[in-house]
Amino acid sequence: MTTPARPPLLCPSDQVGRCARCQQPCHRYGAGANPLCTVCLAKVREGQQKPARTG
């Protein structure tokens, strides 16, 4: 199984921290920060989508 490529960090180095889920470096502090990296955030959002209704 291959790991998805992670986008480069576009924030100052003093705003980099570890993702709360996978521990990879991400934009963790400051404006626009998130405790999850973009890959983990996408996975969480996929899981929150409601299934299509049938019938």
Rosetta blueprint (number, residue, H / E / L):
1 M L
2 T L
3 T L
4 P L
5 A L
6 R L
7 P L
8 P L
9 L L
10 L L
11 C L
12 P L
13 S H
14 D H
15 Q H
16 V E
17 G E
18 R E
19 C L
20 A L
21 R L
22 C L
23 Q L
24 Q L
25 P E
26 C E
27 H E
28 R L
29 Y L
30 G L
31 A L
32 G L
33 A L
34 N L
35 P L
36 L L
37 C L
38 T H
39 V H
40 C H
41 L H
42 A H
43 K H
44 V H
45 R H
46 E H
47 G H
48 Q H
49 Q L
50 K L
51 P L
52 A L
53 R L
54 T L
55 G L
